[in-house]
Amino acid sequence: MKHFLASLCLLGPLLHALAQCTSPASEFQMEGDYLIGGLFDIHHVRSPVYLDRPEAIDCSSQPFILSHYRRFQSMRFSVEEINNSNNLLPNVSLGYEIFDHCSDTQNFPGILNLISSNGLIQPWGEQRKNLSKVIAVIGPSPSTHTLTVAPLFMVDDIPMVNYGSTSSAFSTKIRFPSFLRTVHPNKRIIEVIVSIAMHFNWRWVAFLYSDNDFGIDGRDLFIKMIQDTEVCLAYTNSLNYYTDYSQLFKQIEAQRIRVIIVFAYELAAEAVIGSAIQLNVTDKVWIAGDSWSLNKRLPKVKGIQNIGTVLGVSQTVVTIPGFDDFIYSVKSQNHCQNAGQHKFCNQVCNCSSLSAEDVIAADPSFSLSVYTAVYAIAHALHNTLQCGAGRCNGNITVYPHMVLAELMKSNFTLLNRSIQFDENGDPKYGSYSVVFWNHSGVAEEVGFYKFHQSIDFFINNSKIQWYMKGEVPTSLCSLECPVGHVKKQHGIHKCCFNCEICPNGTYINSTQDPYRCIHCKETEWSTEGSTSCKLRAVEYIPITDGGAVLIMVGAWALVGLTFATSILLAINYNTPVVRSAGGPMCFLILGCLSLSGISVFFHFGKPTLSFCILRFLPFLLFYTVCLACFVVRSFQIVCIFKVAAKFPKLHSWWMKYHLQWLVITVAFLIQALLLVISYSLFPPEPHNETVWYPDKIILGCDVNLKAFSGSMVLLSSLCFLCFIFSYMGKDLPKNYNEAKAITFCLLLLILTWIIFATVYMLYRGKYIQTLNALAVLSSLYSFLLWYFLPKCYIMIFQPHKNTKQYFQGLIQDYTKTISQ
């Protein structure tokens, strides 16, 4: 009673159909010690069937598929070949129970028959008392059919060795623990299709797929695999009984798609190609999946050449020895002459009109997979029964799970191929062929794709006769950009873009990232539209440079002249000219001018931290002393001639306490303090100038102008005071007018640095250091030549003017002029 109720719970209403469908034996059955179940969709339900109640479908009333009938015969041949040989299963015979599985929802009588024992199905969860009469099942082919029936076999660990279900779902062992297959999952064939598209640089493709688990899985895998490639999915649509092909091809044509991938079962593909011919669709490349790439009828259909070029991916065709003879033998026996000669529902083929030649010439796809599946089960049974030495151990009770365990460990050779399964039950062997439908109506092999252990892909382009008469068709949304241009995507597809040239300082690496201009490194440069960067030329003024040598010679000459001037002043120290020039202050000025000249030598050579420090420090520090001396000297000159008469006490106080030295010392100390602070916080550092010249790196020193602003303000203030005091004495005696000399020197100094600042704003090349050194040297020479040289000239060539009487006469004449 329990078994009866359990059967009702599964599909009770269908049991009524079981009793009505029985009949005598046919080629769908063969007795044996161990039975293998077979599910083949010899017929196929093309359009949906809607019923008011659960009812088993009569598959023989549906469209017949010759290629599937060939697979059915492959199983029969494999079993009989094994039984006729004593090598694999001696003293053991295999039998089979095969059903025409044409529907995924209305074919359960056959499934219930396979999992039943003596007409009963044991409830799940109870201890097994009766065994199913089959040790394994082969098929069915469509993934949707397998997804429907597989759970019924998984419960009892009955191995399903599938020959045609390629959906990725079956690689999940948690859901399908006893599922194996001798055909590769969709992932592999999609890999081949993507490789073909990339090989011919087809980037704008359409993907048409069966509206079922097989097609949807293929579409999802295709979308995933092209993510990191140049291929774009321009259009995708499912194919079913209600597809409007006219509208479908209009949409494809509107998007200028020339490559159409048809990932569908045989009948759906025939409908697509037939509609394309009828609707006069031309100039396309069609890529066929392995379900229909070896179709025998379509390549010979009238008008097939007009639709374009058909390429396909197929299983490698291997001739099975003895199969043709078996078909001739079967057809000579006329098994199927009477449709009533079948034992059970859907065990009839209505194939009496078929000749042996028709079956042999049918599409051979998946026939080898069926053959391999039967042999895999036989080898597993061989190991389970511990066969050897010409016999098998008949005392072993064989359970399906024992066969499953041996199947997972399969390792045998069949037709020169090593048959093994991975941990997911997928095959670890095999390859795909790339075929081309030539003008003779034959699927000609033009390439291959091998993926164990490494990928090996090849296509012989010369064998393909393109519809463009020699030229490989293109399928692009946008034409390739010229060299040096970046792709700017517009819309949702990366294959649709505008081209923009990469600007200076960037380059494009089309193989790495054609959508981005890459910035060159700081040490590199590039012109507009470059594909690589060049190293920048590193420039600085070496010490051996001609201009540098001349300036350094000038600096040494400055030292020599200051030394000579000092000697001359020392010799004539007590003369009026030396006294009027400043007396002891002259030696301080000359010494500071020499020390300031040290800076000139550090403007040349490769900049280092010490070079950058010494490039500015001596000049800023000691030139401050020079200017402070001239400020004091200018003030003294004005004080003697103009202030002393009006403010005698101020002059007396200035001379009594030697305030001139106090002013010089304070200026020196303030500048020294400012420089110590500036150099401590923001020391000048070597700097690479990369902004002004894209193809060069100018080595220089980076000076923080804000940090050194205090020093610059002090220098500017001293210069301004000096200029004011010296300008006040512009009308002093002609031969006694140091004020005019100082004013002229200051004008030269100001002019020199104005010129340098102007050039610096316009030019930052390597010679800016030469100009900087020249400006420093000019600042030093302006005081040496225009202040001290005239006095040296008087002491050497006009000694009569270097007397007290001469100076007193000048002063008396000036006093008379003032009093008048």
C-alpha positions in Angstrom: 0.0 0.0 0.0 2.9 2.4 0.8 4.4 1.8 -2.6 1.2 2.5 -4.3 0.6 5.8 -2.4 4.2 6.9 -3.1 3.7 6.3 -6.8 0.5 8.4 -6.7 2.4 11.2 -5.0 4.9 11.4 -7.8 2.7 11.4 -10.8 -0.4 9.4 -10.0 -2.5 10.6 -13.0 0.2 9.4 -15.4 -0.1 5.8 -14.2 -3.3 5.5 -16.1 -1.2 6.1 -19.3 1.2 3.4 -18.4 -1.4 0.7 -18.7 -2.6 2.0 -22.1 0.8 2.2 -23.8 2.1 -1.4 -23.5 2.8 -3.6 -26.5 5.2 -6.2 -27.8 9.0 -5.7 -27.8 10.8 -3.5 -30.2 14.3 -2.2 -30.9 13.9 0.1 -27.9 14.4 -2.9 -25.6 17.0 -5.7 -25.2 17.2 -8.1 -22.3 20.5 -8.4 -20.4 22.0 -9.2 -17.0 22.3 -5.4 -16.4 20.1 -2.8 -18.0 21.1 0.7 -19.2 18.4 3.2 -19.6 18.3 5.4 -22.6 16.5 8.7 -23.2 16.6 10.1 -26.8 14.4 12.8 -28.3 13.9 11.0 -31.6 10.9 13.2 -32.1 10.6 16.7 -30.8 7.7 18.8 -29.6 8.0 21.9 -31.8 5.1 23.9 -30.5 3.8 24.1 -26.9 1.1 21.6 -26.1 -1.5 22.7 -23.5 -3.7 20.0 -21.8 -6.5 20.2 -19.4 -5.1 17.2 -17.4 -1.8 15.4 -16.9 -1.4 13.2 -19.9 1.6 11.4 -21.5 2.4 12.7 -25.0 2.6 10.4 -28.0 6.1 11.3 -29.3 5.6 9.4 -32.6 3.1 12.1 -33.6 5.7 14.8 -33.3 8.3 15.9 -35.9 11.0 13.2 -36.5 14.7 14.2 -36.2 17.0 11.9 -38.2 20.2 12.9 -36.5 18.7 12.0 -33.1 17.6 8.7 -34.4 21.2 8.1 -35.4 22.3 8.7 -31.8 19.7 6.2 -30.7 21.2 3.6 -33.0 24.6 4.5 -31.7 23.6 3.3 -28.2 22.1 0.1 -29.6 25.3 -0.6 -31.6 27.6 0.1 -28.6 25.7 -2.3 -26.3 25.6 -5.1 -29.0 29.3 -4.5 -29.7 30.2 -4.9 -26.1 28.0 -8.0 -25.8 29.7 -9.5 -28.9 33.1 -9.2 -27.3 34.5 -11.1 -24.4 37.2 -8.6 -23.5 35.2 -6.1 -21.4 32.3 -8.0 -19.8 32.9 -11.7 -20.3 30.0 -14.0 -19.3 27.9 -10.8 -18.6 25.4 -9.3 -21.0 24.2 -5.7 -21.1 20.6 -4.8 -22.0 18.8 -1.6 -22.6 15.5 0.1 -22.1 15.2 3.1 -24.4 12.5 5.8 -24.5 11.7 8.5 -27.0 11.9 11.5 -24.7 10.4 14.3 -26.8 9.0 16.5 -24.1 10.4 17.8 -20.8 6.9 17.9 -19.1 4.9 15.1 -20.7 7.3 12.2 -20.8 7.3 10.9 -17.3 5.9 7.3 -17.9 9.3 6.3 -19.4 11.2 7.9 -16.4 8.9 6.2 -13.9 9.5 2.9 -15.7 13.2 3.3 -15.4 13.3 4.1 -11.6 10.6 1.5 -10.7 11.1 -2.0 -9.5 8.5 -4.5 -10.4 6.2 -1.7 -11.3 6.6 0.1 -8.0 8.5 3.2 -6.9 9.8 3.0 -3.4 9.2 6.1 -1.3 12.2 8.3 -0.7 13.7 8.0 2.7 12.8 4.4 3.3 15.3 1.6 3.4 15.9 0.2 -0.1 14.2 -3.2 -0.4 14.0 -3.5 -4.2 16.6 -2.3 -6.7 15.9 -0.3 -9.8 16.3 -2.5 -12.8 18.8 -0.1 -14.5 22.4 0.5 -13.3 22.8 3.8 -15.3 21.0 6.0 -17.7 22.2 7.6 -20.9 20.6 11.0 -22.0 18.5 12.9 -22.5 20.0 15.4 -24.9 18.3 18.8 -24.3 19.4 20.5 -21.1 15.9 21.5 -20.1 14.8 17.8 -20.4 17.7 16.7 -18.2 17.0 19.4 -15.6 13.5 18.1 -15.3 14.2 14.4 -14.9 17.7 14.3 -13.3 16.5 14.9 -9.7 14.5 11.6 -9.9 17.7 9.7 -10.7 19.9 11.7 -8.3 17.8 10.5 -5.3 18.9 6.9 -5.8 22.4 7.8 -7.0 21.6 6.2 -10.4 24.4 7.5 -12.7 23.3 9.7 -15.6 25.9 9.6 -18.3 24.7 12.4 -20.6 25.8 12.8 -24.2 24.2 16.2 -25.1 23.2 18.3 -22.1 25.8 21.1 -22.0 24.3 23.6 -19.5 26.7 24.8 -16.9 24.3 23.8 -14.1 25.2 20.2 -14.4 28.8 20.9 -13.2 27.4 21.6 -9.7 27.8 18.3 -7.9 25.8 19.4 -4.9 22.7 19.5 -7.1 23.6 16.6 -9.5 25.9 14.2 -7.6 25.4 11.2 -10.0 25.6 13.2 -13.2 28.4 12.8 -15.7 28.7 13.7 -19.3 30.7 12.8 -22.4 30.1 16.2 -24.0 31.8 19.4 -22.9 29.8 22.1 -21.0 28.7 25.3 -22.8 31.7 27.1 -21.4 34.0 25.3 -23.8 32.1 25.9 -27.0 31.5 29.6 -26.1 35.3 29.8 -25.7 35.7 28.6 -29.2 33.0 31.0 -30.6 34.7 34.0 -28.8 38.1 32.9 -30.1 36.7 32.8 -33.7 35.3 36.3 -33.3 38.5 37.6 -31.9 40.6 35.8 -34.6 38.8 37.6 -37.4 38.5 40.9 -35.4 34.6 40.8 -35.4 33.6 43.1 -32.6 30.0 43.9 -33.4 28.0 40.7 -33.2 24.4 39.4 -32.6 23.7 36.4 -30.4 20.6 34.3 -31.1 19.8 31.5 -28.7 17.2 28.9 -27.9 14.6 30.0 -25.4 15.5 27.3 -22.9 18.1 26.4 -20.3 20.7 25.5 -22.9 20.4 28.8 -24.8 20.1 31.1 -21.8 23.2 29.5 -20.2 25.1 30.0 -23.5 24.0 33.6 -23.7 25.1 34.3 -20.1 28.5 32.7 -20.7 29.0 34.6 -23.9 28.3 38.0 -22.1 30.7 37.0 -19.3 33.5 35.9 -21.6 33.5 39.0 -23.9 33.7 41.4 -20.9 37.5 41.7 -21.1 37.7 41.5 -24.9 37.1 43.8 -27.9 33.9 41.9 -28.8 30.6 43.7 -28.1 27.2 42.1 -28.0 25.2 44.4 -30.3 22.0 42.4 -30.3 20.6 39.4 -28.6 17.2 37.6 -28.9 15.7 34.3 -27.9 14.3 31.8 -30.5 11.1 30.0 -29.9 7.9 29.0 -31.7 6.6 32.6 -31.6 9.7 34.4 -32.9 9.0 37.1 -35.4 12.0 36.6 -37.8 11.1 39.5 -40.0 11.3 42.0 -37.1 14.4 40.2 -35.7 16.4 40.6 -39.0 15.2 44.2 -39.4 16.7 45.1 -36.0 19.9 43.3 -36.8 20.2 45.2 -40.1 19.4 48.5 -38.5 22.4 48.1 -36.2 24.7 47.2 -39.2 25.6 43.8 -37.7 27.4 41.4 -40.0 28.1 38.5 -37.7 25.3 36.4 -36.2 26.0 33.7 -33.7 23.2 31.1 -33.6 23.4 29.1 -30.3 20.4 27.0 -30.7 19.2 23.4 -31.2 18.9 22.0 -34.6 15.2 22.7 -35.3 15.5 26.3 -34.0 18.6 26.9 -36.2 16.8 25.5 -39.2 14.0 27.9 -38.6 16.4 30.9 -38.4 18.3 30.0 -41.5 15.2 29.1 -43.4 13.7 32.5 -42.5 16.9 34.3 -43.5 16.8 32.7 -47.0 13.1 33.5 -47.3 13.5 37.1 -46.2 16.5 37.6 -48.5 19.0 38.3 -45.7 22.4 38.7 -47.3 26.0 39.5 -46.6 26.3 38.0 -43.1 28.7 35.7 -41.4 26.9 33.0 -39.4 28.6 31.1 -36.6 26.9 27.8 -35.7 27.0 26.0 -32.4 27.8 22.3 -32.3 24.1 21.4 -32.2 23.7 22.2 -35.9 27.1 23.0 -37.4 27.2 19.5 -39.1 23.6 19.7 -40.3 23.3 17.7 -43.5 20.2 19.4 -45.0 20.8 23.1 -44.6 24.0 23.4 -46.6 22.2 22.0 -49.6 19.1 24.2 -49.3 18.4 26.4 -52.3 19.5 30.0 -51.6 21.9 29.1 -48.7 24.8 30.8 -50.6 22.9 34.1 -50.6 22.8 34.5 -46.8 26.6 34.8 -46.6 29.3 32.6 -45.1 28.5 29.9 -42.5 31.2 28.9 -40.0 30.6 26.5 -37.2 32.0 24.8 -34.1 31.5 21.0 -34.1 32.6 18.0 -32.1 35.5 16.3 -33.8 34.1 13.7 -36.1 35.5 10.2 -35.5 34.5 7.2 -37.5 33.1 4.4 -35.3 34.3 1.1 -36.8 31.4 -1.3 -37.5 28.6 1.2 -37.1 27.7 1.4 -40.8 27.5 -2.4 -41.0 25.3 -2.4 -38.0 22.9 0.1 -39.5 22.7 -2.0 -42.7 22.0 -5.0 -40.6 19.3 -3.3 -38.6 17.5 -1.9 -41.6 17.6 -5.3 -43.3 15.6 -6.7 -40.4 12.8 -4.1 -40.7 12.3 -3.7 -37.0 10.0 -0.7 -37.3 7.6 -1.7 -40.0 4.7 -1.8 -37.6 4.1 1.0 -35.2 2.1 -1.3 -33.0 5.2 -3.5 -32.3 6.3 -1.6 -29.2 6.1 -2.7 -25.6 5.7 0.6 -23.8 4.6 4.1 -24.4 7.0 6.1 -26.6 9.0 3.1 -27.7 8.2 3.4 -31.4 10.0 5.3 -34.1 7.8 5.1 -37.3 11.1 4.8 -39.2 10.3 2.0 -41.7 10.7 4.3 -44.6 14.3 5.2 -43.6 17.1 3.5 -45.5 20.5 2.6 -44.0 22.1 5.3 -46.2 19.8 7.9 -44.7 20.8 7.0 -41.2 24.6 6.8 -42.0 24.5 10.1 -43.9 22.7 11.9 -41.0 24.4 14.5 -38.8 27.0 12.6 -36.8 27.1 15.1 -33.9 27.0 13.5 -30.5 27.0 9.9 -31.9 30.5 9.5 -30.6 29.4 11.0 -27.2 26.7 8.3 -27.0 29.2 5.6 -27.9 31.7 6.9 -25.2 28.9 7.0 -22.6 28.0 3.3 -23.1 31.6 2.3 -22.9 32.2 4.3 -19.8 29.3 2.5 -18.1 30.6 -0.8 -19.3 34.1 -0.1 -18.0 32.7 1.0 -14.7 30.6 -2.3 -14.5 33.8 -4.2 -15.5 35.6 -2.8 -12.5 32.6 -3.2 -10.2 32.3 -6.9 -11.1 36.1 -7.3 -10.8 36.2 -8.8 -14.3 39.4 -10.4 -15.4 40.9 -13.6 -16.7 38.0 -14.1 -19.0 35.2 -13.9 -16.5 33.4 -11.5 -14.1 32.5 -12.1 -10.4 28.8 -13.0 -10.5 28.5 -13.0 -6.8 28.7 -9.3 -6.4 25.4 -7.4 -6.1 25.7 -4.3 -8.2 24.2 -1.1 -6.9 24.0 2.0 -9.0 26.2 4.0 -6.5 28.9 1.4 -7.0 28.8 2.0 -10.8 28.9 5.7 -10.1 32.0 5.4 -8.0 33.8 3.6 -10.7 32.6 6.0 -13.4 34.2 8.9 -11.6 37.5 7.0 -11.6 37.2 6.2 -15.3 40.5 5.9 -17.1 40.5 3.9 -20.3 41.3 4.3 -24.0 38.6 4.4 -26.7 39.3 5.0 -30.3 42.8 6.3 -29.5 41.4 8.8 -26.9 42.0 8.6 -23.1 38.6 8.8 -21.4 38.6 10.5 -18.0 36.2 12.7 -16.0 37.0 15.6 -13.7 35.6 16.1 -10.2 32.5 17.7 -11.7 31.8 14.8 -14.0 32.9 16.7 -17.1 35.2 15.1 -19.7 38.9 15.7 -19.5 39.4 14.8 -23.1 38.4 15.9 -26.6 38.6 19.0 -28.8 36.4 21.0 -31.2 36.6 21.4 -34.9 36.0 24.7 -36.8 34.0 24.0 -39.9 33.0 26.0 -43.0 30.0 25.3 -45.2 31.6 25.2 -48.7 29.8 25.7 -52.0 29.5 21.9 -52.4 27.2 21.8 -49.4 29.7 20.1 -47.1 30.9 21.2 -43.7 34.6 21.3 -44.3 37.0 21.4 -41.4 39.2 24.5 -41.5 40.5 24.6 -37.9 40.6 23.2 -34.5 40.5 24.1 -30.8 42.2 21.9 -28.3 42.0 22.7 -24.6 43.8 19.9 -22.7 46.4 20.5 -21.3 46.8 23.9 -22.9 44.9 25.9 -25.4 45.7 25.2 -29.0 43.7 27.2 -31.5 44.2 27.3 -35.3 42.1 28.4 -38.4 43.3 28.0 -41.9 41.9 31.2 -43.4 42.8 30.2 -47.0 40.2 27.4 -46.9 37.3 29.8 -46.2 35.5 31.2 -49.3 34.1 34.4 -48.0 31.0 36.0 -49.6 33.1 39.1 -50.2 35.3 37.1 -52.6 38.6 36.8 -50.7 38.3 39.6 -48.2 37.4 38.8 -44.6 34.1 40.5 -43.7 34.3 43.2 -41.0 31.8 43.8 -38.3 32.5 46.9 -36.4 30.4 49.6 -34.7 33.1 52.2 -35.2 36.2 52.0 -37.5 39.5 51.6 -35.8 41.2 54.8 -34.6 44.3 56.1 -36.3 47.6 55.5 -34.6 48.0 57.8 -31.6 44.3 58.3 -31.0 42.3 57.2 -28.0 38.8 55.8 -28.1 36.1 57.8 -26.4 33.1 55.5 -25.8 29.7 56.8 -26.6 26.6 54.8 -25.7 26.6 51.6 -23.7 29.0 49.6 -26.0 32.7 50.0 -25.7 32.9 49.1 -29.5 31.1 52.4 -30.3 33.5 55.3 -29.9 34.9 58.5 -31.3 38.6 59.0 -31.9 40.6 61.8 -30.1 44.3 62.3 -30.5 46.4 62.0 -27.4 47.9 65.4 -26.4 51.5 66.2 -25.7 53.0 64.4 -22.7 50.7 61.3 -23.1 50.7 58.2 -25.2 48.3 55.4 -26.2 49.0 51.7 -25.7 46.2 50.2 -27.8 46.9 46.6 -26.7 46.8 47.5 -23.0 44.0 50.1 -22.8 42.8 51.8 -26.0 40.3 54.0 -24.1 42.9 56.0 -22.1 45.8 58.3 -22.8 48.5 57.4 -20.4 50.7 60.2 -19.0 54.4 59.9 -19.5 56.7 59.7 -16.5 58.3 62.9 -15.2 61.5 61.8 -16.9 59.8 61.2 -20.3 58.1 63.2 -23.0 56.0 62.7 -26.1 54.5 64.6 -29.0 50.9 64.7 -29.9 49.5 61.3 -31.0 52.4 59.2 -29.7 52.4 55.5 -29.0 55.3 55.6 -26.6 57.3 58.1 -24.5 60.9 59.2 -25.1 63.4 59.9 -22.4 63.8 63.6 -21.7 67.2 65.2 -22.3 68.8 66.1 -18.9 70.4 69.5 -19.2 72.6 71.7 -17.0 75.6 73.8 -17.4 78.7 71.8 -16.8 81.8 73.3 -15.4 83.6 72.8 -18.7 81.1 74.8 -20.6 82.6 77.7 -22.5 80.4 80.4 -21.0 80.9 78.9 -17.6 84.6 79.0 -18.0 84.6 82.7 -19.1 82.4 83.7 -16.1 84.5 81.8 -13.6 87.6 83.4 -15.1 85.8 86.8 -14.6 85.2 85.8 -11.0 88.9 85.0 -10.5 89.7 88.3 -12.2 87.4 90.0 -9.8 89.3 88.5 -6.9 92.6 89.6 -8.5 91.4 93.1 -9.1 90.0 93.5 -5.5 93.3 92.3 -4.2 95.3 94.7 -6.4 93.0 97.5 -5.5 93.4 96.7 -1.8 97.2 96.9 -2.2 97.0 100.2 -4.0 94.6 101.6 -1.4 96.9 100.4 1.4 99.9 102.1 -0.2 98.0 105.4 -0.5 96.0 104.8 2.7 96.7 108.3 4.1 95.9 110.2 0.9 92.7 112.3 0.5 91.3 109.9 -2.2 91.5 106.9 0.0 90.0 108.8 2.9 87.2 110.2 0.8 86.5 106.7 -0.6 85.8 105.4 2.9 89.2 104.7 4.4 89.2 101.4 6.3 85.7 100.7 5.0 87.1 100.3 1.5 88.9 97.1 2.6 85.7 95.7 4.1 83.8 96.4 0.8 86.6 94.8 -1.4 86.8 91.8 0.9 83.0 91.3 0.8 83.0 91.7 -3.0 85.5 88.9 -3.3 83.6 86.7 -0.9 80.4 87.4 -2.8 82.1 86.1 -5.9 82.2 82.6 -4.4 78.6 82.2 -5.4 79.5 82.4 -9.1 81.4 79.1 -9.0 78.4 77.1 -7.7 76.1 78.1 -10.6 77.7 75.4 -12.8 77.9 71.7 -12.6 75.2 69.2 -11.6 73.2 70.7 -8.7 73.6 69.1 -5.3 72.3 70.2 -1.9 75.6 71.9 -1.0 75.8 73.5 -4.4 72.3 74.9 -4.0 73.2 76.4 -0.6 76.4 77.9 -1.7 74.9 79.3 -4.9 73.0 81.9 -2.9 74.4 82.2 0.6 77.7 84.0 0.1 76.2 86.5 -2.3 73.2 87.3 -0.1 75.3 87.6 3.1 78.3 89.5 1.9 76.6 91.6 -0.6 74.4 92.8 2.2 77.6 94.1 3.9 78.7 95.9 0.8 75.3 97.6 0.4 75.3 98.5 4.1 78.8 100.1 3.7 77.6 102.1 0.7 74.5 103.2 2.7 76.7 104.4 5.5 79.2 106.0 3.0 76.4 107.9 1.2 75.0 109.1 4.4 78.4 110.3 5.6 79.0 112.3 2.3 75.6 114.0 2.6 76.2 114.6 6.3 79.6 116.3 5.8 78.4 118.7 3.2 74.8 119.3 4.1 73.8 118.1 7.6 76.9 119.1 9.5 76.4 122.8 9.0 72.7 122.6 10.1 73.0 119.9 12.7 76.6 120.0 14.1 75.7 117.9 17.2 74.3 115.1 15.0 77.5 115.0 13.0 79.6 115.1 16.1 77.6 112.3 17.7 77.9 110.1 14.6 81.6 110.6 14.4 82.2 110.2 18.1 80.5 106.9 18.6 81.4 105.4 15.1 77.7 104.6 14.4 78.6 103.7 10.8 80.1 100.4 12.0 77.1 99.8 14.2 74.8 100.1 11.2 77.0 97.7 9.1 77.1 95.2 11.9 73.4 95.3 12.6 72.6 94.8 8.8 75.0 91.8 8.7 73.6 90.2 11.8 70.0 90.7 10.6 70.8 89.2 7.3 72.7 86.3 8.9 69.7 85.6 11.2 67.2 85.7 8.3 69.4 83.3 6.2 69.8 80.9 9.1 66.0 80.7 9.6 65.3 80.4 5.8 68.0 77.7 5.2 66.8 75.8 8.3 63.2 75.7 7.3 63.3 75.7 3.5 66.8 75.0 2.3 67.4 75.3 -1.5 67.3 71.8 -3.0 68.1 70.3 -6.4 65.1 70.6 -8.6 64.1 69.1 -12.0 62.3 71.7 -14.1 59.8 69.7 -16.2 57.1 72.2 -17.0 58.6 74.7 -19.4 60.1 72.2 -21.8 58.3 68.9 -22.5 61.3 67.2 -24.0 63.9 68.4 -21.5 64.7 68.2 -17.8 66.5 71.3 -16.6 68.5 70.7 -13.5 68.5 73.6 -11.1 67.8 74.6 -7.5 64.4 75.1 -6.0 64.3 78.3 -4.0 61.3 79.1 -1.8 60.8 82.8 -2.5 58.5 83.2 0.4 61.1 81.8 2.8 63.8 84.1 1.4 61.5 87.2 1.1 63.0 88.7 4.4 66.5 88.6 3.0 65.4 90.1 -0.3 63.5 92.8 1.5 66.6 93.7 3.5 68.7 93.9 0.4 66.1 96.0 -1.4 65.8 98.4 1.6 69.5 98.9 1.7 69.6 99.5 -2.0 66.7 102.0 -1.7 68.4 103.9 1.2 71.7 104.0 -0.6 70.0 105.4 -3.7 68.2 108.1 -1.7 71.3 109.3 0.2 73.5 109.1 -2.9 70.9 111.0 -5.0 70.9 113.8 -2.3 74.5 114.4 -3.0 74.3 114.7 -6.7 75.4 118.4 -6.7 78.6 117.9 -4.6 82.0 118.9 -5.9 82.8 117.2 -9.2 86.1 115.5 -8.2 84.8 114.8 -4.8 81.5 113.3 -5.7 81.5 109.6 -4.5 77.7 110.0 -4.3 77.4 110.2 -8.1 79.6 107.1 -8.5 77.5 105.2 -6.0 74.3 106.3 -7.7 75.6 105.1 -11.1 76.7 101.8 -9.6 73.2 101.3 -8.1 71.5 102.1 -11.4 73.7 99.5 -13.1 72.8 97.0 -10.3 69.1 97.7 -10.6 69.2 97.5 -14.4 71.1 94.2 -14.3 68.5 92.5 -12.1 65.6 93.9 -14.0 67.0 92.4 -17.2 67.6 89.1 -15.4 64.1 89.0 -13.9 62.6 89.7 -17.4 64.6 87.0 -19.0 63.7 84.6 -16.2 60.0 85.1 -16.7 60.4 84.2 -20.4 63.1 81.6 -20.4 63.9 78.7 -18.1 66.4 76.8 -20.1 69.8 75.6 -18.8 71.5 78.9 -19.7 69.4 80.7 -17.0 72.1 79.6 -14.6 74.7 81.2 -16.8 72.7 84.4 -16.8 72.2 84.3 -13.1 76.0 83.9 -12.5 76.5 86.8 -15.0 74.1 89.0 -13.1 75.9 88.3 -9.8 79.2 89.0 -11.4 77.9 92.2 -13.0 76.6 93.3 -9.5 80.1 92.9 -8.1 81.9 94.5 -11.0 79.6 97.5 -11.0 81.0 98.7 -7.6 84.5 97.6 -8.3 84.8 99.3 -11.6 82.6 102.4 -11.2 83.5 103.2 -7.6 87.0 102.0 -7.0 88.5 102.2 -10.5 88.3 106.0 -10.9 90.0 106.4 -7.5 92.8 104.0 -8.6 93.1 106.0 -11.8 93.6 109.3 -9.8 96.2 107.6 -7.5 98.2 106.3 -10.5 97.8 108.8 -13.3 96.7 112.0 -11.6 98.6 112.2 -8.3 98.3 116.0 -8.2 94.6 115.6 -7.5 95.4 113.3 -4.5 96.6 116.2 -2.2 95.0 118.0 0.7 95.4 121.4 -1.1 93.4 120.2 -4.1 90.6 118.8 -2.0 90.5 121.9 0.2 90.2 124.0 -2.9 87.3 122.0 -4.1 85.5 122.3 -0.8 86.1 126.1 -0.6 84.8 126.6 -4.1 81.7 124.5 -3.3 81.1 126.5 0.0 81.4 129.8 -2.0 78.9 128.5 -4.5 76.4 127.5 -1.8 76.8 130.8 0.1 76.1 132.8 -3.1 
